[in-house]
């Protein structure tokens, strides 16, 4: 059977197998005949070959008919007369076009997948284009009318089905007001006013963006009516209070949430002292809205996890990953890759091992920006509510990301958090400005009033047991704190009360603990020693008790309201009901028991793969409390190494764009100095020289990883030299030495310091070859190619780059590293061609570099776009060059890379000046100057001086404040920097 599909991306199937055609016009002929069934030869010739003379057109038609016969092995198109053609009626040929026009209930709309001949184009065939557009319009009109009629059939369709029809209609025709009006009326009948309000806002935004107009008067009036009904209904609901003393707070929270549903971005923090009931209030509110069409994700930030990088977001992203799989939702691959990079538990895939390389270190900042976009895209598919409990316990990176997420003003994201009333410096620094700018709303959760406390006591103990004196005593002991009140009431449960005796809280805690059996208390104390939670596997492994005994203990602890359990995918985890309980239990343990438990937990975590995402931070926590200085320091150094690798690229980054203050930069270096001092102290105590030297080398490499990208070249190089000495003292570790040498190579390449560079490259290459490190060898070959390109040895440069390419192409592209290295090789081969003025060849290589990245869904370095733009300028394709320079600038702003940044910014300064946009040009010029100086490359400084020279020469008056020298001075400056460099042709312009 032959099936011709035209109401989608077109294709022809024979027995379910797709057929391929040698050229497009053969395909077009077949689609035309499938729709029209018959035509004259003259009609077809004019339709497809209008630019040919009659003889050539007829010859082309005969060849097309022959090709169709050859492809299918039979005549799909017959010629009953010499002039006429028709589809062969004797063959079993079906088409979705015919099925669509049958108009039966089943095929009326389901057959229509997308526009007629979607994404099908023919060159030099205007008549065919006209026919295709006419048919496309008519079929789309029929399709939309059928959807509209189906939606009107209210009696036989569920709300969900009508919503699906609405979604299909607006996908095909996104700004038809009548369909929005109908859906708003459907929502109004169902009492779902906020949904009607939301789709009106979507329509309004689309009309404004695409046409610059407002919705019509009728739909605006109905929108206002929906708003009034919604507010009235919400106020009625608020009157139905829960009588738990939180009516005011709940009312405020509902009001803010209504604004969110109406299309405003909202962030609200419930602020109050510990135990006041913030989490209870938040959870009761989330329970109210859980039936609505929103995705609710939760995370609890624990004090013991305060130093664990991005731990709060790791939990949320795990939840998101589960949801995406359950709902079969799709998000752009580059966003999911960014999530994989920052949050190891987001994906269950095998861990991706990345090499430390100048081009492929996946930028923390780029990944972070992509995840902000991930939330934007997710919000377009479903409204999202994030609940962040105890944000004061977030680490610095998590707070930074939260601040950026709030600033993104995502109208489909509602952020609910809990926090203390008084903020410490970390919170103030990250979020206070957002409160002042009214991007965060604080709702203060106050202690219960005396009347509220009386109500609670009466409900739990009965009116006769609540005397005035007893009430006063309870209120004074708890200060109206709900958690403390419930703890006291749990203690008094089943006891005879004496009105003048209220046991102090500290005594209550002690008696509760003392009442537990020995083995049960041991289980409780081990859970209290964990940072956040424990599971059965850890309890059994460390306590070496029978699993049934531990289960009995767990049940007792749950009954006593010490802990609760929570299912987390395949395992059950045990959490304390409140942090204050955990703190008290932990403090009451003897110092020796605390040390033993923390030591055992550290040993368990080191062996368990479940802790991979936060292994270092957890080990530091437990070894520190176990009093093991040596292990604590080791993991501090390893954690710092891991952090520096993820956060700081080998490409230098622009400090002035990063928003990090100098104090913070200094504190990181001070922290490294402090670790170095601790390392020396431990070495003096233990005398373990080899271990000390190994970790000293790691610490020095880590400092270099941090310093060189920040532009602290001198300190970075000093650290690498120290690391090399350390490695040499304990018997050379070839791979570590290669990594150290690579830092020195990067530094010299960045600043065009070619003296002694070949010796470093040779040493690295020989080490890699001797040890059989193929990846390291290939990466060094690529760097060798860059070096040869710098000194004008173009043939040798291309040979080295091709050698690197050969290896990377041989390896399956399962990991970002290989794709990134292939892209890098193509970029530098393009650079070799550009330096020789082979601009067309250079263009092809740059495009290959970009294509590799796109194919593998990885960010392409903005330097490639900058290089491509320069080539377009040399080829005289000015408009293309401008467009690509702006594209490069967007990527630079997102990634903060310095390589090529000053070149792109300087070029854009010239472009803006030519347009008369001198303010923009001045801004680009200042940014270019900062980038060139920070990178420290004579090539970057020389090209920047050329840009200054050209601006001064052409627009002297407009730039007199920024360009204070004479034009000739800038020309001489360019000569000074560029003349000593080989393979530089730019000076020829002056």
C-alpha positions, 0 to 999 in steps of 0.5 A: 500500500502507498500512503501519501501524507501532506497534512504534516511534514510531507512524506510518502510511505510504501508498506510503512517505509518512507521513500526517498526522492532524488530531487524536490520537483519529483516529490512536488509532482507526486503531492500535486497529483495526490491532491488534484488527481488529474492535470494536463501536461501543460498545467504541470509544466507551468506549475513546476518549470515556469522559468523554462521554455516549453520544450525544456519544461516538457522534457523535465516533466518526462524525466520526472515521470520516469523517475517516479516510475523507477522509484516505485517500480510501477506507474503511479501517474498514468497518461490516459491521453497524450495531454492528460495525466492522472493518479493511477486508480488501480493502485492502492493509494491513500492520502491523509488529504482524502481522509481529512475531506471525508468529514467523518467524526473520527477523521474530521480533525485528527488527521490534520497534524500541521499545515499543508506541506509543512516545511516543503519549499521549491526554488524557482517555482512561483506557480507551485508556491501559489497553489500550495499557499492557496490549498494551505489556507483553505484546508486550515480554514476547514480544520479551524471551523471543525475544531470550533464546531466541536468545542461548541458541543458542550454537552458531549465533551469534558472540560479536558477535551475542550481544553485540548481542542482549544490548544490545537486551535491556538497552535494553528491560529494563535490570535483568533479572539473568538476561540479565546472568548469561547474558552473563557465562557467555558471556564466561567461556567465551570467557575474556573475564573482564574483560568479564563483570566490567564488565557485572556492575558496570553491573547493580550500579550500575543496581540501586543507582541505581534500586531501592537494592538489590544483585544477587542471591546467585547472580550475586554468587558468579559475579562473584567467580569471574570475578574470581578467574579473571581475576587468575589468568590475568593473573598467568600472562601476567605470567610470560611476560615480554619479557626487555627489562629492563622486567618490573617496570614492565610488571607494575605497569602491567598491574595498574593496567589490570586495576583500570580494566577492573574499574571503577575510574578510573585515571591512571598516569604513567611517570616517568623521565629523557629517553631512559630508554624511557618511550615505548617501554614505553607503546607496547609496553603499548598494543600488548598491549591494542589488540585489546581493546574500547577506543578508544586515542588518542595525543598527543605533547607537544613542548617547542617547542609548550609555549606553544601553547594546548590543542595536546595536546588538539587532536591528541587531538580530531582523532583522536576526530573521525576515530573518530566518523566511521569508527564512525558514532557519535553524541554530543550536539550541544552537546558537539560544538559545544563541541569545535568552539569549543575545537579548530578542527581538530575539525571540517572545517566552515567556520570560524564567525565570532563577534561580540563581544557581551555575550550570545553570547561562547561561554564557554571554561569552559562549553565546557570543562565540556561537553567533560568531559561529552563524555568521560563520554558517550563512555565510556558507549559505549566504554572510552577509553585516552588516552596523553599523551607528555611531559606536562611540555611541555603548556601551562597550559590543557592541564594545567588540562584534564588535571587536571579530566579526572582529577578527573572520576573517569570510570570508563571513561577510562584515562589513561597519561602520561609525564613526568620524575622531577622536576617543574617548578612548572607540573606541581607546581601542576596535578597534585601534589595529585592524586598526594597524593590517589592519583588519579594513580599514578607508576611510576618507570622506572629506568635499565638495570642493568649486567646489562641493558646487558650483555644488550643489548650481547651481543645486538647485538655478540656475546659475544666483542666485549663485554669487561668493560672495554668494558661498563664504558666503555659503562655509564659513558658512558650511565648505563644510558640505553637511548636513548644505548646504542642511539645508540652501538650504531648508531654501532659497527654494522659497525665493528671494536671496540677494547675500550679505546676508547668514543667520547664521545656528543658526538663520536658525534653530531658524526660522524653529522652530518658523515657526511651529504651536504650536501643531506641535512643541509640537509633534516635541519636544516630539519626540526630548525627546525620546532616539531614536524614538517615535511611534504614541501610545506614542505621543497620550498617552502623548500629549493627542491630537487627533490622526488625529491632530498628523498625520497632525503634522507628515506630516508637520514635514516630509515635513520640513525635520525634521523627517522621518518614518520607518515601524518596523514590526507592528508599524510605528516609527518616527526618526529625519533625523539627530542627530544634529537637534534632539540635537538642538530641545531638547536644545531649549526647556524650562527646565520645558517642558523638565522635564515634557516630560521626566517624562511622557516618563519614566511613559509610558515606565515603563508600555509598554512591547515593551521596555522590552529589554532596559527598565532599561537604558531608564528609567535611561535616562528619570528619570535623565533628568526629575531630579528624583534622587530617580527613577534614582538611583533605576533603576541604581541599578536594571540595575546593578543587571540585568547586573551582573546576565547575565555577571557573573556566580556563578561558579568562572570564570578565570580572567586571561582568560577574558582579563579584566584589573584590572582597569576595575574591580576596576571601577565596584566596585567603581561604586557600592560604588558610588551608595551606597553613593547616596543611603544614601544621598537620604535616608537622604533627603527622610527618606524612610527607608524601600525603602532604605533598600530594594534597599541596599539589592539588591545592596549588592547582586549584588556586591556579584554576581559580586565579588564571581565569580571574586574570590573577596571572602572577599568582596563578603561575606561582601556584603552578610552579609550586605544584610542579615542584611538589609533584617532582618530590614524590615521583612524577604523576604524569597526568598531574604534570600534564595538567600543570603544564597545560595551565602554563600553556594556556597562560602563554597562549592567552597573552601571546607569549611564545618564548619557551612555549614549544618546550612546554608543548613538547614535554606535555606531548611526550608525557602523554605519548609515553603513558598512552594518554590519548585524550591528553595527547589529542588536546595537546596537539590542538594547543600545538596547532594554535601555537604554530598558527601564532608564529606563522607556521600554517602548514604545521599548525594544520597538521597538528589540528588535523591529528587532534581531529582524527582522534576526536572524530574516532571517539563516539560523540557520547560526551560533550568533551569530544564535540567541543574539541572537534568544534575547537579544531575546526575553529582554529583551522578556520583561524589558520585560513583567515590569517592567510586571507583564505576567507571563504575557506575560513568561513566554511570551517567556522560554520562547521565548528558551530554545526558540531555544537548545535548537533550535540546541543552544547554551547559554542564559544562566542569566539567562533561567532566573532571570527565568523563575523570578521570573515564576513566583513573581509568578504564584503558581506557587511550585513551578515557580519553585523548580524553575527557580531551582535550574536557573538555579543549576546553569547559573550554577555551570557558566558563572560568569556574574554577571548575575542570579547574586546574584538567583538565589542570594538567592532560593535562600537564602530557599527553603532557609531556609523548608525549615529548611536554614539551612547551605545558606541561609547558603552561598547568601547569602554567594555572593549577596553576593559576586556582587552586590558584584563586579557593582557594579550598584545593582539587584543590590545593592538586590535582595540587600538585600531578601533580607537584609531578609526573612531578618533579619525572619523568621529573625533568630536563624539568621542573626545571624552573617551579618546583623549589622544590624537589619532596618530597616537592610537595608530602607533599604539596598534603598531607597537602591539601588533608589529612584533606578532607573526601571522597578523595582517590587520596592520595592512589596513593602516 
